[in-house]
Amino acid sequence: MARSGLVLALALGAAAACHRGPRAAGSLLVERPYRVQLPARVDPARPLPVVVLLHGLGATAAWQSDYFMLGPLADAKGFLLALPDGTRGAGADRFWNGTDACCDFDGLGVDDVRYLDALLDDVSAHHRVDPKRVYLIGFSNGGFMAHRFACERAARVAGFASVAGAGWMDASRCRPSEPVAALQVHGDADAVVFYQGGFLGGGLPRRAPYPSARGSLEPWLRRDRCHPPADADAAGAAALPPLDLNADVAGAETTRQRWDCAAAAVELWTVHGGGHVPRLSPGWAEALWSFLSAQAKP
């Protein structure tokens, strides 16, 4: 997520099989058009789930889709993948105005909540989508933005995954109107967005602090009516079988914690030994989709 190409250095090229999204939904989408990838086979009688992918600082939606391996998964699982780009800052890096910690460093005041509202409205106007199955996946700066949008537009989001991002340090800034499923994925060796919270590393500006990976879930634990299960660990969660998500670390390095929630699922996945931009294992995208696809609005 660092400026000056920390993320872009890993660019893998443009996402395949995407087409330019419609531009007729007002000035927001004219200035920042998005792209859509539809499944190879679309059943007109079946509304499509939607995944909105939010890239990291300085990256693009195309790079993020390739890095997360979401393109082939959209085809295989039959969801619509929306690929928006953030705004260019003074240094030309694209960013999302997530929280006060990340990443409107130039103080441009971009209203990305309104932008994503316009995107979802436009997607719904041009495709048959399932409004009960709209999901966000955000990486780093995009993970901050996923938290913010879910906080402010809970009625539009069934679930989100924040990968190496964080929520508001001031939990009162997140008052979701209804439950939303929340997944926080974070490497405990991340030197840019620290697992234990604090200020951004990697040479990024120190604007405001952000909470820990566990602390980022606090508003969702309350709103989703979560309680420690009978077999709770010290964090008040139950342990799920570990996953192998990081190709840089041998074995199943990612531990998973899940709370007992009455309204929506909340999980924390800790990638032990995982840095900010690890080499992802082939099962990465499938694991994210497995969590998200199990969530739906009532």
NORKA-V819177 format. One record per residue. PSI is psi in degrees with one decimal (none if undefined). OMEGA is omega as a letter, one per 30 degrees, with the letter a starting at -180 (none if undefined). D_FIRST is the distance of its C-alpha to the first C-alpha in Angstrom with 1 decimal. Layout:
# NORKA-V819177
PSI OMEGA D_FIRST
PSI OMEGA D_FIRST
This chain:
# NORKA-V819177
-5.9 a 0.0
153.8 l 3.8
172.0 l 6.6
31.9 l 9.4
14.6 l 8.2
-43.6 l 6.3
-43.2 a 5.5
-22.8 l 8.7
-20.3 a 10.6
13.9 a 11.0
139.2 a 12.4
2.1 l 15.5
178.0 a 17.3
149.2 l 18.5
140.9 a 19.3
160.0 l 23.0
30.9 l 25.8
152.9 l 24.1
156.9 a 26.1
129.3 l 25.4
159.6 a 25.6
147.6 a 28.5
8.7 a 28.3
16.3 a 31.3
26.9 l 29.8
174.9 a 29.7
-30.1 a 27.8
-44.8 a 24.4
-20.5 l 24.3
-43.4 a 26.1
-35.2 a 23.6
76.8 l 20.6
150.9 l 22.3
170.7 l 20.7
157.2 a 21.7
135.5 l 23.5
120.0 l 24.1
151.3 l 27.4
154.6 a 28.9
-34.2 l 31.3
121.7 l 34.1
123.5 l 34.3
111.6 a 37.2
-17.7 a 38.2
-6.9 a 39.8
116.6 l 36.6
142.2 a 33.9
134.8 l 30.4
155.5 a 27.7
132.9 l 24.5
121.6 l 20.9
121.0 a 18.4
126.4 a 15.0
114.1 a 12.0
170.5 l 9.0
170.0 a 5.3
129.3 l 4.8
-1.8 a 6.9
-167.8 l 8.0
164.1 l 11.3
-38.0 a 13.3
-47.1 l 15.2
-44.8 a 12.6
-39.6 l 11.3
-42.4 l 15.0
-44.3 a 15.8
-43.0 a 13.1
-6.1 l 14.4
40.5 a 17.9
-24.9 a 18.9
-56.5 l 21.2
-33.2 a 23.9
-38.3 l 23.7
-41.0 l 24.4
-47.1 a 27.4
-37.1 a 28.6
-11.6 l 28.2
43.0 l 29.1
156.4 l 26.5
129.0 a 25.3
114.5 l 21.7
132.7 a 20.5
83.7 l 17.6
158.7 l 16.7
148.4 l 14.3
-175.6 a 13.1
144.9 l 14.7
126.4 l 14.4
-173.0 a 14.1
-30.8 l 16.3
8.5 l 14.1
-2.4 l 14.0
134.0 l 10.3
138.5 a 10.6
165.3 l 9.7
140.3 l 11.4
79.8 a 13.7
-89.3 l 13.2
-177.6 l 14.7
-13.8 l 15.8
-28.0 a 12.9
126.8 g 10.1
39.6 l 9.8
70.2 a 13.0
-22.8 a 13.1
2.2 l 16.0
37.2 a 18.1
-19.7 l 18.8
29.8 a 19.6
134.0 l 18.7
84.1 a 20.3
-19.1 l 17.9
-46.1 l 20.2
-38.9 l 23.0
-45.6 l 21.2
-31.5 l 20.5
-48.0 a 24.1
-39.6 l 25.3
-48.5 a 23.4
-37.7 l 25.0
-42.1 a 28.3
-41.5 l 28.2
-44.3 a 27.4
-30.9 a 30.2
-24.4 a 32.5
-6.5 a 32.2
152.2 l 31.8
101.7 a 33.6
160.5 l 30.9
106.6 a 31.3
-13.9 l 30.4
-4.2 a 30.6
62.1 l 27.9
127.9 a 24.8
152.9 l 21.5
139.2 l 17.8
120.8 a 15.0
137.5 l 11.5
127.8 l 8.2
-116.4 l 5.8
-38.0 l 6.6
-28.7 l 9.2
-38.4 l 10.4
-42.9 a 11.3
-34.9 l 13.0
-43.6 l 14.8
-47.5 a 16.2
-46.5 a 17.4
-40.6 l 19.0
-36.8 l 20.7
-43.9 a 22.0
-18.8 a 23.4
48.4 a 24.5
-31.4 a 25.5
-17.6 a 28.5
-9.2 a 26.5
125.3 l 24.2
-33.8 a 25.7
158.7 l 22.7
156.6 l 18.9
121.7 l 16.3
115.7 a 13.2
114.9 a 11.1
30.2 l 8.9
-162.8 a 9.5
164.9 l 12.6
-159.5 l 15.6
138.4 l 17.7
-41.3 l 19.0
99.7 a 22.2
-18.3 l 23.2
-14.7 l 25.8
-12.5 a 23.3
99.9 l 23.0
74.1 a 26.5
141.7 a 26.4
-20.9 l 29.7
167.7 a 30.0
147.4 l 28.5
134.5 l 25.3
136.7 a 24.3
130.9 l 21.1
122.8 l 19.1
121.8 l 16.4
125.5 a 14.9
135.8 l 13.2
135.6 a 13.5
-1.4 l 15.7
18.6 l 14.4
121.9 a 10.7
9.3 l 10.3
-56.8 l 7.1
102.1 a 8.3
139.2 a 11.9
-37.4 a 14.2
3.8 l 16.9
-175.1 a 15.2
-137.4 l 15.6
154.0 a 13.5
140.6 l 9.8
-157.2 l 9.7
21.9 l 8.3
8.9 l 10.4
154.7 l 9.0
143.2 l 12.1
96.5 a 14.0
-64.4 a 15.2
155.7 l 16.3
162.9 l 16.1
158.4 a 15.0
171.9 l 17.0
171.0 l 16.9
-44.7 l 16.2
-42.1 a 20.0
-29.0 l 20.3
-21.9 a 18.0
-6.8 a 20.7
-47.6 l 23.6
-32.9 a 24.2
-33.1 l 24.4
-37.0 l 26.7
-49.9 a 29.0
-32.2 a 28.9
7.2 l 29.2
61.7 a 32.2
148.7 l 31.0
155.5 l 33.1
129.5 l 33.1
172.2 a 34.8
-33.6 a 37.9
36.0 a 36.0
147.2 l 33.2
-167.6 a 31.3
-24.9 l 30.6
0.5 l 27.7
17.5 a 30.2
163.2 l 29.0
146.2 l 30.5
131.1 l 29.1
163.3 l 28.6
139.1 a 28.8
162.4 a 25.7
154.9 l 23.7
97.2 a 22.5
-20.0 a 18.9
111.9 a 17.4
-12.3 l 19.2
-13.5 a 18.4
130.7 a 20.5
142.4 l 24.2
-172.8 l 25.7
88.3 a 24.7
-11.5 a 22.1
111.4 l 20.8
149.9 a 23.1
133.5 l 23.6
136.2 a 25.1
132.8 l 26.8
159.4 l 28.7
101.1 a 32.1
136.3 a 31.4
-26.3 a 34.1
-37.3 a 32.2
155.1 a 28.9
143.6 l 27.0
125.2 a 24.4
151.1 l 22.8
122.0 l 20.3
120.7 a 19.2
117.0 a 18.3
97.9 a 17.0
123.7 a 19.0
3.9 a 17.7
131.4 l 14.4
-163.7 a 11.2
-40.1 a 7.6
74.8 a 8.1
168.2 l 11.9
121.5 a 14.6
144.0 l 15.8
158.6 a 19.5
-27.0 a 21.6
4.1 a 22.4
-58.2 a 18.8
-39.6 l 19.3
-38.2 l 22.9
-44.2 l 22.0
-46.9 a 19.7
-34.8 l 22.5
-40.7 l 25.2
-52.4 a 23.9
-43.8 a 23.3
-17.0 l 26.5
-6.0 a 28.6
140.9 l 27.9
148.0 l 29.9
149.3 l 31.2
none none 34.9
